[in-house]
Amino acid sequence: MDLLVDWRDAHGAIHGDRVVAEVSGEGWDGRLKARVLEIKGRGEIPLPGTLQQQPWGWRVVPLEPRLPQIITVPPTDLAQDGELVSVKLDADPAAKQLRGTVVARLGKKTDLKIENKLTAALFNLRTAFPDAVMRELAPFPTAIPPEWIQGREDLRGTLTCTVDPPTAKDFDDAISLEVLPKSEGGGWLLGVHIADVSHYVKEGGPLDEEARLRGTSVYFPDEAIPMIPDRLSGDLCSLREGVDRLTMTAWMTISPELEVVETRLSESVIRSAKRLTYDEVKEASIDLSTRKRAELDEPLCALLDESLVLSRRLTEVRLGRGAMNLDTEEAEFIFDAEGRPVDARRYPRHDAHRMIEEFMLLANENVARFFTRKKIPTIYRIHDEPDPLKLEIFAEVARTFGLLKPKEVPTPEHLNAMLDKIRGGPLEAMINTLLLRSLKRAEYSVENIGHSGLALQDYLHFTSPIRRYPDLVVHRYLRKVLRGELLPEALQSHLAVLAKGASDAEQKATEAERENDKWKACLLMKSRIGQRFQGRIQGFSAKVVFITLDAPFVEVGVPLAALGGNFWIDEHRTKATGLRGTVVLTIGDAVAVEITAVDEDLRRISAWVTEAKAQDAHGKAFQFVPTLAAPAMLQEGDLEKPRRGRSQTQETRSRRDTAPKGRPPKRAREAGGKTREAHPKPPKGSVRGVGKRKGR
């Protein structure tokens, strides 16, 4: 669990310190509060920051927003004034002034891809492989020797292909599909062939230890930090077209009624016939392009055609058993020849993506079922049931929009029907956001409690050992079982430790990827200050309206105060009400915004609303033109999003405390009345400088 420590109870502790604390009560949002009793030591992770020379000496201004103190450092030859560096804090927690030592130069703020280095430094991502790892890789041959193939199922004559994004550099899954004759009962024989990374990564070796510490590959829009070196991830383990590759294969015999009647797992070797992209599959088998089908030849097109038919039917079965059909939108950045972001758009998804997803889900499920039936410990992928209170709060909001009937409970069937109804409409963003808030996060565990999001009792990750450590572990012990080898003692407790580390690594990688996306968005938008864009309200925090632009597809923040009219947020964070209840802005509403500032230090884009589609107190739609009542630039304190799990009483109390009381001052009344001003201009102001770090 985590504990909330008020700055007055921190007693000099800073972000990253190891402390002894005691629980002291409960906060306004239901979180446990604590006070620091003792500081055991400073964090050992080097921090990124800007090196600055002052008349009295040298200092580093940290990039970490949660560390507002300036760090005094001795003179260094590693970097110059104004450059970005890594600094390691001195271990003495009793020192009045933070002190540290510069340990590395990261570069200049103007360097290309400097944001990738800084993101890696902020989240302590391992970017360089130790010498011991490279020495372990050195003896591996450049091609698969014949002795490695002996004893494996030889599938080099079986038609297989990979389907990945066009920018992918590693290919860890291939598929094959055979239609079974009706004389044998009909159905399909689906083969999912996964790169056998465990053949190369020996348990307990330097390569295995490094992969365990990384836990997962981290993917930035223009760069990847791999879990294993490129010699394996991009070459020997990658299922490249036309070359022999070692694999682990899951054969699934599927009946005409779409039941998996038999699963067979084997060590194998394949030779992929074709490296395809999702769009090529769409062009050939969805758009039925004559040119593309001639290019791919008939057997491969037949494989893809039948795969799409099967995957669509599998999707129907999955949704029929109660799995969630929740699509989330992702941004895809476009870069120029020099690597600078020039655009961001919604990542397109179609049935070719869903085809591969369905086959991978099926393989993961049946490998998990193999371990469960044999009562062999493994690392499962679990997803706990949603919190009933949060789900009921979501249902209450859905009922207000007429998406659920008054007495209709939010079962998976009702939720999927609702999601289908709103897909592509203005309410989709709001409902997806609220539903995601009510769900718990999936994680790794040795305790198999099932996966509620997929409505499966048995599920694990088997299909991506190049980029996920739990998949590699599953392969390792699957091989032992297939070969009849003895499993180690205390395997359950050993796997529990690995599962916890993998869950933590996954969370850290997700946060780093999101932060890097925000950085890319800042680089994209910093030349567009003053320009106007169309978008939709995506969500609210206590002080900020979050808006996703239609094009480019990035998120911007509008300070609530910049709307004027004393707006306040409702208890479910779905709407903002202002001007004494006469203006209501809701998630999904269309707005026009003007970009006012870009702060790369905070990775935030500020804007103000120039026009919005709103409702009056009676629910009638009208065009609302705000009058700017405050600077339209985000401050650090604005960025704290409310914690989940607030009770209705606490939320109502918070709204009551922030709602306007009594007669507003004359200035506010005058501002609130000017709702027809055509083009209000934001006041002049400056973005926060690196030296101003108060109010965190």
C-alpha positions in Angstrom: 0.0 0.0 0.0 1.0 3.6 -0.2 0.6 6.3 2.5 -0.2 10.0 2.1 2.4 12.2 3.9 1.6 15.9 4.3 4.6 18.1 3.7 4.3 19.3 7.3 4.7 15.7 8.5 7.7 14.9 6.2 10.2 16.2 8.6 12.8 17.0 5.9 12.3 13.8 3.9 12.3 14.3 0.1 11.2 12.2 -2.9 13.1 9.0 -3.1 14.2 8.8 0.6 14.0 5.6 2.6 12.0 6.4 5.7 10.3 5.0 8.8 6.7 6.2 9.0 3.7 5.5 11.1 0.0 5.7 10.2 -1.6 8.8 11.7 -5.1 8.7 10.3 -7.2 8.9 7.2 -7.2 11.7 4.6 -10.2 13.4 3.0 -10.1 11.0 0.1 -10.0 7.8 2.2 -6.3 7.3 1.9 -4.3 6.4 5.0 -2.1 9.3 6.2 1.3 8.9 7.8 4.1 11.0 9.3 7.8 10.4 8.9 9.6 9.3 12.1 13.1 8.7 10.7 15.0 9.2 7.4 17.1 6.1 6.9 18.9 7.4 3.8 18.8 9.1 0.5 17.8 7.4 -2.7 20.6 5.8 -4.6 19.2 6.4 -8.1 20.9 9.3 -10.0 18.6 12.1 -10.8 18.5 14.1 -14.1 18.7 17.9 -13.9 20.1 21.0 -15.5 23.6 22.0 -14.5 23.9 25.8 -13.7 26.9 27.9 -12.8 26.2 30.6 -10.2 28.5 33.3 -8.8 28.9 31.2 -5.6 29.4 27.9 -7.4 27.6 25.1 -9.2 24.1 23.7 -8.8 21.7 21.3 -10.5 18.0 22.0 -10.9 16.2 18.6 -10.9 13.8 17.7 -13.7 11.8 15.5 -11.2 8.7 17.6 -10.4 8.4 16.0 -6.9 11.9 17.3 -6.0 11.7 21.1 -5.7 15.0 21.6 -3.9 18.1 22.8 -5.7 21.2 20.4 -5.5 24.6 21.9 -4.8 27.4 20.1 -6.6 31.2 20.5 -6.8 32.7 21.7 -10.1 32.8 19.0 -12.8 34.5 18.4 -16.1 31.8 16.1 -17.4 29.4 18.9 -18.5 29.1 22.6 -19.1 26.7 25.3 -17.8 23.2 24.7 -19.0 23.6 21.1 -20.0 21.6 18.1 -18.7 23.3 15.8 -16.3 22.7 12.9 -13.9 23.5 13.7 -10.3 23.8 11.3 -7.3 22.7 12.7 -4.0 25.0 12.6 -1.0 23.9 10.0 1.5 23.6 12.3 4.5 19.9 12.9 5.1 20.6 15.4 8.0 22.2 17.9 5.7 20.3 21.2 5.5 21.2 21.7 1.9 20.9 19.0 -0.7 24.3 18.1 -2.1 25.4 15.7 -4.8 27.9 14.8 -7.4 27.5 14.9 -11.2 28.1 11.4 -12.5 27.2 11.7 -16.2 26.4 14.1 -19.0 23.0 13.5 -20.7 23.3 16.2 -23.4 21.7 19.5 -24.3 18.0 20.4 -24.4 18.3 21.0 -28.1 19.8 17.5 -28.8 17.6 15.2 -30.9 15.9 12.5 -28.8 17.2 14.1 -25.6 13.7 13.5 -24.2 14.2 9.8 -24.5 17.4 10.0 -22.4 15.7 12.1 -19.8 12.7 9.9 -19.6 15.0 6.9 -19.0 16.9 8.8 -16.4 13.7 10.0 -14.6 12.4 6.4 -14.3 15.7 4.8 -13.8 15.4 2.6 -16.9 18.4 0.4 -17.7 19.6 1.4 -21.1 23.1 -0.1 -21.4 23.8 -3.9 -21.2 26.7 -4.9 -18.9 29.8 -6.4 -20.3 29.0 -9.8 -18.8 25.8 -9.9 -20.8 27.6 -9.1 -24.1 30.3 -11.8 -23.3 27.5 -14.4 -22.8 26.1 -13.4 -26.2 29.5 -13.6 -28.0 29.6 -17.4 -28.6 26.1 -17.6 -30.3 26.3 -18.5 -34.0 24.9 -16.2 -36.7 22.6 -19.1 -38.0 20.8 -22.0 -36.4 23.2 -25.0 -36.3 21.7 -28.4 -37.2 22.3 -29.8 -33.7 19.9 -27.3 -32.2 17.1 -28.5 -34.5 17.5 -32.2 -33.4 14.6 -33.4 -31.3 12.3 -30.5 -32.3 9.2 -30.6 -34.4 10.2 -29.5 -37.8 7.6 -27.1 -39.2 9.8 -25.5 -41.9 7.5 -26.9 -44.5 4.4 -25.5 -42.8 3.0 -22.2 -44.2 3.6 -19.6 -41.4 3.7 -15.8 -41.4 4.1 -12.9 -39.0 1.8 -9.9 -38.8 3.2 -6.8 -37.0 3.2 -3.0 -37.3 5.4 -1.6 -40.1 7.9 -0.1 -37.7 8.4 -3.4 -35.7 12.0 -4.6 -35.5 11.4 -7.8 -33.6 8.9 -10.5 -34.5 8.1 -13.0 -31.7 4.9 -14.6 -33.0 3.9 -16.4 -36.2 0.6 -18.1 -37.1 -0.5 -21.1 -39.2 -4.0 -22.3 -39.9 -5.3 -25.5 -41.4 -9.0 -26.2 -42.2 -9.8 -29.7 -41.1 -11.8 -32.0 -43.5 -15.4 -32.6 -42.7 -14.7 -36.3 -42.7 -12.7 -35.7 -39.5 -15.3 -33.6 -37.9 -14.3 -30.3 -39.4 -13.0 -27.3 -37.6 -9.5 -25.8 -37.7 -6.0 -26.6 -36.5 -4.5 -23.3 -35.3 -0.8 -23.0 -34.7 0.7 -20.2 -32.7 4.5 -20.2 -33.0 6.4 -18.1 -30.5 10.2 -17.3 -30.5 12.0 -19.6 -28.2 14.0 -17.0 -26.2 14.5 -19.4 -23.3 16.8 -21.5 -25.5 19.3 -18.6 -25.4 18.7 -17.1 -22.0 19.9 -19.6 -19.5 18.5 -19.4 -16.0 20.7 -17.6 -13.5 23.1 -16.2 -16.1 24.0 -12.6 -16.7 21.6 -12.3 -19.5 18.8 -13.8 -17.5 19.5 -11.5 -14.5 19.5 -8.4 -16.7 16.2 -9.4 -18.3 14.7 -10.0 -14.9 15.8 -6.5 -13.7 14.4 -4.9 -16.8 11.2 -6.9 -16.7 9.9 -5.6 -20.0 10.9 -3.7 -23.1 10.0 0.0 -23.0 8.6 1.5 -26.2 8.9 5.2 -27.0 7.3 6.5 -30.2 10.7 6.7 -32.0 12.9 4.3 -29.9 12.8 1.1 -27.9 14.7 0.1 -24.8 14.8 -3.7 -25.3 14.6 -6.3 -22.5 17.3 -8.4 -24.2 20.1 -7.2 -26.5 19.4 -6.6 -30.2 21.6 -9.5 -31.1 18.7 -11.7 -29.8 15.6 -9.5 -30.0 16.2 -8.2 -33.5 18.1 -11.2 -35.0 18.5 -14.7 -33.5 15.1 -14.8 -31.7 13.2 -12.7 -34.3 11.0 -14.8 -36.6 12.4 -13.1 -39.7 11.2 -14.1 -43.2 12.9 -17.0 -44.9 15.3 -18.1 -42.1 15.1 -20.9 -39.6 14.1 -19.9 -36.1 13.6 -21.9 -32.9 10.1 -21.7 -31.5 7.6 -23.0 -28.9 4.4 -24.0 -30.6 0.9 -24.2 -29.3 -1.3 -26.4 -31.5 -5.0 -25.9 -30.9 -7.7 -28.1 -32.5 -10.9 -26.0 -32.7 -14.2 -27.6 -33.4 -16.9 -26.1 -35.7 -18.6 -25.0 -32.5 -15.4 -23.0 -31.7 -14.4 -25.1 -28.7 -10.7 -26.0 -28.2 -11.0 -29.8 -28.1 -7.2 -30.5 -27.9 -4.1 -28.5 -27.1 -0.6 -29.8 -27.9 2.6 -27.9 -27.0 6.0 -28.6 -28.5 9.5 -27.3 -29.1 9.7 -26.6 -32.8 11.6 -24.9 -35.7 9.9 -22.8 -38.3 10.7 -20.8 -41.4 8.3 -17.8 -41.8 7.1 -17.5 -45.4 6.2 -13.8 -45.2 6.6 -10.8 -42.9 3.3 -8.9 -43.2 2.0 -5.7 -41.7 -1.5 -5.2 -40.4 -2.3 -2.9 -43.3 -1.1 -5.4 -45.9 -3.5 -8.0 -44.4 -6.3 -5.4 -44.5 -5.5 -4.6 -48.1 -5.4 -8.2 -49.2 -8.1 -9.9 -47.2 -10.5 -7.1 -46.1 -10.3 -4.6 -49.0 -9.6 -7.5 -51.4 -7.1 -5.7 -53.5 -6.3 -7.7 -56.6 -2.8 -6.3 -56.9 -1.9 -7.2 -53.2 -3.5 -10.7 -53.5 -1.4 -11.4 -56.6 1.7 -10.2 -54.8 1.1 -12.5 -51.8 0.1 -15.6 -53.8 -3.0 -17.8 -53.3 -2.0 -20.1 -50.4 -1.0 -17.1 -48.2 -4.2 -15.2 -49.1 -6.3 -18.3 -48.3 -4.5 -18.5 -44.9 -5.3 -14.9 -44.1 -8.9 -15.1 -45.4 -9.7 -18.1 -43.2 -7.9 -16.6 -40.2 -10.1 -13.5 -40.4 -13.2 -15.7 -40.6 -12.1 -17.7 -37.5 -11.0 -14.7 -35.5 -14.3 -12.9 -36.0 -16.2 -15.9 -34.7 -13.8 -16.2 -31.8 -14.5 -12.5 -31.0 -18.2 -13.3 -30.9 -17.6 -16.2 -28.5 -15.3 -14.1 -26.3 -17.9 -11.3 -26.0 -20.6 -13.8 -25.5 -19.0 -15.2 -22.4 -18.8 -11.7 -20.8 -15.3 -10.4 -21.8 -15.1 -6.6 -21.9 -15.0 -5.0 -25.4 -13.3 -1.8 -24.4 -11.2 -0.2 -27.1 -8.8 2.5 -26.0 -7.4 5.1 -28.4 -3.6 5.5 -28.8 -1.6 8.2 -30.3 0.8 7.5 -33.2 3.5 10.2 -33.7 4.8 11.1 -37.2 8.4 12.2 -37.5 10.4 14.1 -40.1 13.6 12.9 -41.7 15.6 14.4 -38.8 13.5 12.6 -36.1 11.4 15.6 -35.0 7.7 15.0 -34.3 5.5 16.7 -37.0 2.1 15.2 -36.3 0.1 12.9 -34.0 -2.9 10.9 -35.0 -5.1 8.2 -33.7 -3.5 4.8 -34.2 -5.8 3.0 -36.7 -7.2 -0.4 -35.6 -9.1 -2.9 -37.7 -9.8 -6.6 -38.0 -6.3 -7.5 -38.9 -5.2 -6.3 -35.4 -8.0 -8.1 -33.8 -7.2 -11.3 -35.7 -3.7 -11.6 -34.2 -5.0 -10.5 -30.8 -7.6 -13.3 -30.8 -5.1 -15.9 -31.7 -2.7 -14.7 -29.1 -5.4 -14.6 -26.4 -6.4 -18.2 -27.3 -2.8 -19.4 -27.0 -2.3 -17.7 -23.7 -5.5 -19.2 -22.3 -4.7 -22.7 -23.4 -1.1 -22.7 -22.2 -2.5 -21.4 -18.8 -5.0 -24.2 -18.8 -2.2 -26.7 -19.4 -0.4 -25.6 -16.3 -3.5 -25.5 -14.2 -4.6 -29.0 -15.2 -1.2 -30.4 -14.4 -1.1 -28.4 -11.1 2.3 -26.9 -12.0 3.1 -23.5 -10.5 3.5 -20.7 -13.1 3.1 -16.9 -13.4 -0.5 -16.1 -14.3 -1.9 -12.9 -15.7 -4.7 -12.0 -13.3 -7.4 -9.3 -13.3 -9.5 -9.0 -10.1 -13.2 -8.2 -10.1 -14.1 -4.5 -10.2 -14.8 -2.7 -7.0 -18.6 -3.0 -6.6 -18.9 0.6 -5.2 -16.9 2.1 -8.2 -18.9 0.0 -10.6 -22.2 1.2 -9.1 -21.0 4.8 -9.3 -20.3 4.2 -13.0 -23.7 2.7 -13.5 -25.3 5.7 -11.8 -23.6 8.0 -14.3 -24.5 5.8 -17.3 -28.2 5.8 -16.2 -28.2 9.6 -16.2 -27.3 9.5 -19.9 -29.9 6.8 -20.6 -27.3 4.2 -21.4 -28.6 1.9 -18.7 -32.2 1.4 -17.6 -33.1 2.5 -14.1 -32.9 -1.1 -12.6 -30.4 -2.5 -15.0 -27.2 -3.7 -13.3 -23.8 -3.2 -15.0 -23.2 -6.9 -16.1 -20.6 -7.5 -18.8 -23.4 -8.2 -21.3 -25.1 -4.8 -20.6 -21.8 -3.0 -20.6 -20.7 -4.5 -24.0 -24.1 -3.6 -25.4 -23.7 0.0 -24.1 -20.1 0.2 -25.5 -21.3 -0.9 -28.9 -24.1 1.7 -28.8 -21.8 4.6 -28.1 -18.8 3.5 -30.3 -17.7 6.4 -32.5 -20.1 8.9 -30.8 -19.5 11.9 -28.6 -20.1 9.9 -25.4 -17.5 7.2 -26.2 -14.6 9.1 -24.6 -16.5 9.8 -21.4 -17.8 6.2 -20.9 -14.5 4.6 -21.7 -12.7 6.9 -19.2 -15.3 6.3 -16.4 -15.4 2.5 -17.0 -11.6 2.2 -16.9 -11.6 4.1 -13.6 -13.9 1.4 -12.1 -11.7 -1.5 -13.2 -8.7 -2.8 -11.4 -5.3 -3.1 -13.0 -4.2 -6.4 -14.4 -1.0 -7.8 -12.9 1.2 -11.0 -12.6 0.7 -13.5 -9.8 1.2 -17.1 -8.9 -2.3 -17.2 -7.3 -4.7 -17.9 -10.1 -7.8 -15.8 -9.4 -8.8 -15.5 -13.1 -9.0 -12.6 -15.5 -12.3 -10.7 -15.1 -11.7 -8.5 -18.1 -11.4 -11.4 -20.4 -13.9 -13.5 -18.5 -11.3 -16.4 -18.2 -10.4 -18.6 -15.2 -7.0 -19.5 -16.7 -4.8 -16.9 -18.4 -1.1 -16.1 -18.6 1.4 -14.4 -20.9 3.1 -16.8 -23.3 3.3 -15.0 -26.6 5.9 -12.2 -26.2 9.1 -13.6 -24.5 11.3 -11.1 -26.5 9.7 -8.2 -24.6 8.2 -9.6 -21.4 10.0 -11.5 -18.7 7.0 -13.5 -17.4 6.6 -15.0 -20.9 10.2 -16.1 -20.8 9.7 -17.8 -17.4 6.6 -19.6 -18.7 8.6 -20.9 -21.7 11.4 -22.0 -19.4 9.3 -24.2 -17.2 7.1 -25.4 -20.0 10.2 -26.8 -21.6 11.1 -28.6 -18.4 7.6 -30.2 -18.3 7.7 -31.2 -21.9 11.1 -32.9 -21.4 10.0 -34.6 -18.2 12.6 -32.8 -16.1 12.2 -32.3 -12.4 11.0 -28.9 -11.3 13.0 -27.0 -8.6 11.9 -27.0 -5.0 10.0 -24.0 -3.6 9.1 -23.0 -7.2 5.9 -21.3 -6.0 7.7 -18.8 -3.8 10.4 -18.2 -6.4 7.8 -17.4 -9.0 5.9 -15.2 -6.6 9.0 -13.0 -6.3 9.4 -12.8 -10.1 5.7 -12.0 -10.5 5.9 -9.1 -8.1 9.0 -7.7 -9.8 7.5 -8.1 -13.3 4.3 -6.2 -12.2 6.4 -3.3 -10.8 8.6 -3.2 -13.9 5.5 -3.1 -16.1 3.9 -0.3 -14.2 7.2 1.7 -14.3 7.5 1.1 -18.1 3.9 2.2 -18.6 4.4 5.4 -16.7 7.7 6.1 -18.6 5.9 5.6 -22.0 3.1 7.9 -21.1 5.5 10.6 -19.9 7.5 10.3 -23.1 4.3 10.6 -25.1 3.6 13.9 -23.2 7.2 15.1 -24.0 6.7 14.3 -27.7 3.4 16.2 -27.6 5.2 19.2 -26.1 7.9 19.2 -28.8 5.1 18.9 -31.4 3.0 21.8 -30.1 5.7 24.3 -28.9 5.7 25.9 -32.4 1.9 26.1 -32.4 1.4 28.5 -29.5 -1.4 30.9 -30.5 -3.0 28.5 -33.0 -6.6 27.2 -32.5 -7.7 23.6 -32.7 -10.9 21.6 -32.3 -11.2 18.9 -29.7 -13.4 17.2 -27.1 -13.4 17.3 -23.3 -11.7 14.1 -22.1 -11.9 14.5 -18.3 -11.6 16.8 -15.3 -9.4 17.1 -12.3 -10.1 19.4 -9.4 -8.5 22.4 -11.2 -8.1 21.4 -14.9 -10.2 20.5 -17.9 -8.4 17.9 -20.0 -9.1 18.2 -23.7 -8.0 15.8 -26.5 -7.5 17.6 -29.8 -8.9 16.0 -33.0 -5.7 16.8 -35.0 -3.0 16.6 -33.9 -4.2 13.9 -31.5 -2.7 15.2 -28.2 -4.0 16.2 -24.8 -4.0 19.8 -23.5 -5.0 21.2 -20.2 -7.3 24.2 -19.5 -7.2 25.7 -16.0 -10.7 25.6 -14.6 -10.3 29.2 -13.5 -9.7 30.2 -17.2 -13.4 29.4 -17.9 -14.6 32.2 -15.7 -17.9 32.0 -13.9 -16.7 30.1 -10.8 -17.0 26.6 -12.3 -16.9 23.5 -10.1 -16.6 19.8 -10.8 -19.3 17.3 -9.9 -18.7 14.3 -7.6 -18.1 11.9 -10.4 -15.7 14.2 -12.4 -17.9 14.0 -15.5 -19.0 17.7 -15.8 -18.1 21.2 -14.8 -20.9 23.7 -13.8 -20.5 27.4 -13.7 -22.2 30.8 -13.9 -24.6 29.8 -11.0 -25.5 26.6 -12.7 -26.4 28.1 -16.1 -23.5 26.5 -18.0 -22.7 22.8 -17.9 -19.7 21.3 -19.7 -19.6 17.5 -20.0 -17.0 14.9 -21.0 -17.3 14.4 -24.7 -18.4 18.0 -25.4 -16.9 19.6 -28.5 -14.7 22.6 -27.8 -12.4 25.0 -29.7 -9.1 25.9 -27.9 -6.2 28.1 -28.4 -2.7 27.0 -27.3 -1.3 29.4 -24.7 1.9 27.8 -23.4 4.1 24.7 -23.6 6.1 23.6 -20.5 8.6 20.9 -21.3 9.8 20.8 -17.7 6.3 19.7 -16.6 5.5 18.0 -19.9 2.2 19.9 -20.1 0.4 21.9 -22.8 -1.7 24.8 -21.7 -4.7 26.1 -23.6 -7.9 28.1 -23.0 -11.3 27.4 -24.4 -12.5 29.9 -27.0 -15.8 28.2 -27.7 -17.6 25.2 -26.4 -20.8 23.2 -27.0 -22.5 23.4 -23.6 -25.9 22.9 -21.9 -27.9 25.3 -19.9 -29.5 24.5 -16.5 -32.5 22.8 -18.4 -30.2 20.6 -20.6 -30.7 22.7 -23.7 -27.6 22.9 -25.9 -26.0 26.2 -26.8 -22.6 27.6 -27.8 -20.7 28.9 -24.8 -18.0 31.6 -25.3 -16.0 31.9 -22.0 -14.5 35.1 -20.8 -11.0 34.5 -19.6 -11.0 35.1 -15.8 -7.5 33.9 -15.0 -4.1 33.1 -16.8 -4.6 30.2 -19.1 -1.4 28.4 -18.1 -1.2 25.3 -15.9 0.6 25.5 -12.6 2.3 22.6 -10.9 -0.4 22.4 -8.2 -3.1 22.1 -10.9 -1.8 18.8 -12.3 -2.7 16.7 -9.3 -5.5 14.5 -10.5 -7.9 13.4 -7.7 -7.3 10.0 -6.3 -9.9 7.3 -7.1 -12.1 5.8 -4.4 -13.6 9.0 -2.9 -16.9 8.4 -1.2 -20.0 10.2 -2.3 -20.1 12.2 1.0 -16.5 13.3 0.6 -17.1 14.3 -3.0 -20.2 16.3 -2.1 -18.3 18.0 0.7 -15.5 18.9 -1.7 -17.9 20.3 -4.3 -19.7 22.3 -1.6 -16.5 23.8 -0.4 -15.4 24.9 -3.9 -18.8 26.0 -5.1 -19.4 29.8 -5.2 -20.9 31.2 -2.0 -23.0 34.3 -1.8 -22.9 37.2 -4.2 -19.7 37.1 -6.4 -17.5 40.2 -6.5 -18.3 42.8 -9.1 -15.3 41.8 -11.3 -16.5 38.2 -11.5 -20.1 39.3 -12.2 -18.9 41.4 -15.1 -16.7 38.7 -16.4 -19.5 36.1 -16.1 -21.9 38.2 -18.1 -19.7 38.6 -21.2 -20.6 35.3 -22.7 -20.9 36.7 -26.3 -17.4 38.0 -26.7 -16.3 36.7 -30.0 -12.5 36.4 -29.6 -11.4 37.0 -26.1 -7.6 37.1 -25.8 -5.5 35.5 -23.1 -3.4 37.8 -20.9 0.3 37.9 -21.5 2.4 35.7 -19.3 5.4 33.5 -19.1 6.0 29.8 -18.6 7.4 28.8 -15.3 11.1 29.0 -15.2 13.3 26.2 -13.8 14.1 28.2 -10.7 10.4 28.6 -9.7 9.5 25.4 -8.0 7.1 26.3 -5.3 3.6 24.9 -4.5 4.4 21.2 -5.1 
